[in-house]
Amino acid sequence: MLSKPTSRSALQQWILGLTYASIVLSLLIVGTDASMHLAVSWYSSPAVAALCIAHHITILVLSHKEGKSPRLPSIVKVWNIILISIVQLLWLLVMGVAITALQWKVRGSRKSDLEGNSITRAFVVLFIILESVVVIVITILTTLERTRIFSSKKVLEVTVGDLASANRA
């Protein structure tokens, strides 16, 4: 399937690329955590991953539909920034839960109990930390892109206003 040509900024392209990466990380988290019977995140990672994936797919579909539309892109709308901030906070909570669970497992287990599952547990925590960082970066870039768009619109409005007043004089 060919994608539509777009006039997205480089920052918007980065945001969309990170969105794809976040979907992959969310799936890796659920897969590796499920292999541990969801014990690493105390059942919290599948719920947050589902919310994250639903949000990201919605943004990707809306972004693809918008194409070259001159309207404000969905990726920088306020509702998206609020939702991605909520997802970001939820991933940070899951990260805290996973790290706490890992510490409890390490402290309360015999060495023989840890050998088989320690690598998988470490990967789950690593993927959760990476996902948290990716979502934080998406949130920051989205906010920066919104600020950039609105600051350039204000410059354009001032320029058009100056031209209109110059023509009257």
C-alpha positions as CSV (number, residue, x, y, z in Angstrom):
1,M,0.0,0.0,0.0
2,L,1.4,3.4,-1.0
3,S,1.3,6.1,1.6
4,K,0.1,9.6,0.8
5,P,2.7,12.3,0.4
6,T,2.6,14.6,3.3
7,S,3.9,18.0,4.4
8,R,4.8,16.9,7.9
9,S,7.6,18.6,9.6
10,A,10.8,16.7,10.6
11,L,9.6,16.8,14.2
12,Q,6.3,15.3,13.3
13,Q,8.1,12.5,11.4
14,W,10.2,11.8,14.5
15,I,7.0,11.7,16.7
16,L,5.4,9.2,14.3
17,G,8.6,7.1,14.2
18,L,8.7,7.0,18.0
19,T,5.1,6.0,18.0
20,Y,5.8,2.9,15.9
21,A,8.7,2.1,18.3
22,S,6.4,2.5,21.3
23,I,3.9,0.0,19.8
24,V,6.7,-2.5,19.3
25,L,8.0,-2.0,22.9
26,S,4.5,-2.3,24.3
27,L,4.1,-5.7,22.5
28,L,7.5,-6.8,23.7
29,I,6.6,-5.9,27.3
30,V,3.3,-7.8,27.2
31,G,5.0,-10.8,25.6
32,T,7.9,-11.0,28.0
33,D,5.8,-10.2,31.0
34,A,3.2,-12.9,30.0
35,S,6.0,-15.4,29.8
36,M,6.6,-14.7,33.5
37,H,2.8,-15.1,34.2
38,L,2.6,-11.2,34.5
39,A,4.4,-11.5,37.8
40,V,7.0,-8.8,37.0
41,S,4.4,-5.9,36.7
42,W,1.7,-7.4,38.9
43,Y,-0.7,-7.5,35.9
44,S,-0.4,-3.8,35.2
45,S,1.6,-3.9,32.0
46,P,-1.1,-5.5,29.7
47,A,-3.6,-2.8,30.7
48,V,-1.3,0.1,30.1
49,A,0.1,-1.5,26.9
50,A,-3.4,-1.9,25.6
51,L,-4.2,1.8,26.3
52,C,-0.9,2.9,24.8
53,I,-1.4,0.8,21.6
54,A,-5.0,2.0,21.2
55,H,-3.8,5.6,21.5
56,H,-0.9,5.2,19.1
57,I,-3.0,3.4,16.5
58,T,-5.6,6.1,16.7
59,I,-3.0,8.8,16.2
60,L,-1.3,7.0,13.3
61,V,-4.7,6.5,11.5
62,L,-5.7,10.1,12.0
63,S,-2.3,11.3,10.9
64,H,-2.5,9.2,7.8
65,K,-6.0,10.5,7.0
66,E,-5.0,14.1,7.4
67,G,-2.3,13.9,4.8
68,K,-1.6,17.4,3.5
69,S,-4.5,19.0,5.2
70,P,-3.8,22.6,6.2
71,R,-5.7,22.0,9.5
72,L,-3.9,21.5,12.8
73,P,-2.5,18.0,12.9
74,S,-4.1,15.6,15.4
75,I,-0.7,14.8,16.7
76,V,-0.3,18.2,18.3
77,K,-3.9,18.8,19.5
78,V,-4.5,19.3,23.2
79,W,-6.5,16.1,23.6
80,N,-3.5,14.1,22.3
81,I,-1.0,15.8,24.6
82,I,-3.3,15.1,27.6
83,L,-3.8,11.5,26.6
84,I,-0.1,10.9,25.9
85,S,0.8,12.5,29.3
86,I,-1.6,10.1,31.0
87,V,-0.1,7.2,29.2
88,Q,3.4,8.5,30.2
89,L,2.3,8.6,33.9
90,L,0.9,5.1,33.7
91,W,4.1,3.7,32.2
92,L,6.1,5.4,35.0
93,L,3.8,3.7,37.6
94,V,4.3,0.4,35.8
95,M,8.0,1.0,35.9
96,G,7.9,1.6,39.6
97,V,5.8,-1.5,40.2
98,A,8.2,-3.7,38.0
99,I,11.3,-2.4,39.8
100,T,9.7,-2.9,43.2
101,A,8.6,-6.5,42.2
102,L,12.1,-7.2,40.9
103,Q,13.7,-6.0,44.1
104,W,11.3,-8.1,46.3
105,K,12.0,-11.2,44.2
106,V,15.8,-10.7,44.4
107,R,15.7,-10.1,48.2
108,G,13.3,-12.8,49.1
109,S,14.6,-15.7,46.9
110,R,17.3,-18.2,47.0
111,K,19.9,-18.0,44.3
112,S,18.6,-21.1,42.6
113,D,15.2,-19.5,42.2
114,L,16.6,-16.5,40.4
115,E,18.8,-18.2,37.8
116,G,16.1,-19.3,35.4
117,N,14.0,-16.2,35.4
118,S,16.3,-13.4,36.2
119,I,17.2,-12.6,32.5
120,T,13.5,-12.5,31.5
121,R,12.7,-10.4,34.5
122,A,15.5,-8.0,33.7
123,F,14.3,-7.8,30.1
124,V,10.8,-6.9,31.2
125,V,12.1,-4.1,33.4
126,L,14.4,-2.9,30.7
127,F,11.6,-2.8,28.1
128,I,9.4,-1.0,30.6
129,I,12.1,1.6,31.2
130,L,12.7,2.0,27.5
131,E,9.0,2.4,26.9
132,S,8.7,5.0,29.6
133,V,11.6,7.0,28.1
134,V,10.1,6.8,24.6
135,V,6.7,8.0,25.7
136,I,8.3,10.8,27.7
137,V,10.2,11.9,24.5
138,I,7.0,11.7,22.5
139,T,5.3,13.9,25.0
140,I,8.1,16.5,24.9
141,L,8.4,16.5,21.1
142,T,4.6,16.8,20.7
143,T,4.5,19.8,23.1
144,L,7.5,21.4,21.3
145,E,5.8,20.8,17.9
146,R,2.6,22.4,19.1
147,T,4.6,25.4,20.4
148,R,6.4,25.7,17.1
149,I,3.2,25.6,15.0
150,F,1.5,28.2,17.1
151,S,4.5,30.5,17.3
152,S,4.8,30.4,13.5
153,K,1.1,31.1,13.1
154,K,1.4,34.2,15.3
155,V,4.3,35.4,13.2
156,L,2.2,34.8,10.1
157,E,-0.8,36.7,11.6
158,V,1.5,39.6,12.6
159,T,2.9,39.7,9.1
160,V,-0.5,39.6,7.4
161,G,-1.8,42.3,9.9
162,D,1.2,44.5,9.1
163,L,0.6,44.1,5.4
164,A,-3.1,45.0,5.8
165,S,-2.3,48.1,7.8
166,A,0.4,49.2,5.4
167,N,-2.1,48.9,2.5
168,R,-4.6,51.1,4.3
169,A,-2.0,53.9,4.8
